[in-house]
Amino acid sequence: MTITAAHIGPFVALAAGILILIMPRLLNYVIAIYLIVIGLIGLNGIYHFVR
């Protein structure tokens, strides 16, 4: 099984949701990190920074 960018998004969302449930004060940081990761995955799909 190969892991692609399409597989990473749901795992990141799941981890973010669990962290928010455990520690609600981390909400701002978790959302910021989530958005950065999803943005980098999206840009990688367009510009192929990492193969």
Buried (B, 14 or more C-beta within 10 A) or exposed (E): EEEEEEEBBEEBEEBBEEBBEEEEEEEEEBEEBBEEBBEBBEEBEEEEEEE
